[in-house]
Amino acid sequence: MKIALIGAGGKMGVRLSLNLAKSDYDVAHVEVSEAGRARLKEAVGVDCVDQARALDGAQAVILAVPDTLIGKVASGLIGDLAPGTVVVILDAAAPAAGHLPDRADISYFVTHPCHPPIFNDETEEAARRDYFGGIAARQSIVSALMQGPEEHFALGEDIAKTIYQPILRSHRVTVEQMALLEPGLSETVCATLLVAMKDAMDEVVRRGVDKVAARDFLMGHMTILGAVIMEEIDGVFSDACNKAIVNGYPRILREDWLKVFEPDEIAESIRRIT
């Protein structure tokens, strides 16, 4: 089966190319920048072809391009796709924002990696240090068939498992649910709170605590507190910790903060991203 990979020389494109090279897929690589083509050649050892040649006979097309370019790139190739082609998008933002061109006789499949979990059983050094995923550490993925026949979900999922391997679990969601997960859960909430924790650590250091000591203390507590809160272990907090949470929650978080998951809030976040 032939796949056209658009944006093959970008950071994500090279990651995908390395994993696709391990598969039986016939991949045609497309990259517009000279630097990207050189990067791909060095990393994977493959040459790029022009877009028309890549799309000719392709049964699937992967768009490994930034969210802000998805609409433009998709519109530039949509007319050259054969009916029944599966277009794979690597993030829910552009699809949720309505940036994909209308064409009823092709399929849109959206997939995104969960990245390797903090709590895992990896033992190899390469896997333990594969924080992004797609190299040595197992990670889960989420996927949605936005439009197209049901059999195209299995095809899209097989491509997703290939480009994001090794896989821990594969979850089926809707595009709307994927938007709740990202940017909602992962970026708006998780990334923001992690930045806040880093700011808090820096403030403790500013007030006189040794930086290494502060970092060791925070990283260790993130592990045990996370294990209890996320039910990785059967544990409970001390009365003092529970009282600190009760006192700290309203001091740090606004009362209405969960409204970041309201449809209009998610839509506005996606609008800014795309």
PEGISUL-V786230 format. One line per field, one symbol per residue. phi: phi as a letter, one per 30 degrees, with the letter a starting at -180 (. if undefined). psi: psi as a letter, one per 40 degrees, with the letter a starting at -180 (. if undefined). Layout:
# PEGISUL-V786230
phi->???
psi->???
This chain:
# PEGISUL-V786230
phi->.cbcccidcdedddedddddddccdccccbbdcddddddddddcibccbdddddddidcbbcccbeedceddddddbedcddeidcccccadededdiddddadcbccbcbaddieddcacdcdedddccddjibbddbcbbbbcdakdedddddddddddddcedccbcccbcdddddddbdeddcecddddddddddddddddedjdedddddeddddddddddddddidbcbbddeddddddeddeddccddcddddcdedddddddeddc
psi->hhhhhhfdeiddddddddddeeieihhhhhhdidddddddddddfiiiiidddddheheihhggiideeddddddeedeehiheihhhieieddddefehihhdeiihhhiiieihidhifhdiddddegddiecdiiiiiiihhdiiideedddddddddddeiihdihhhiidddddddhecddddcdddddddddddddddddeehhdddddddddddddddddddefdigiiiiddddddddddddddhidfdeeeeiddddddddddd.
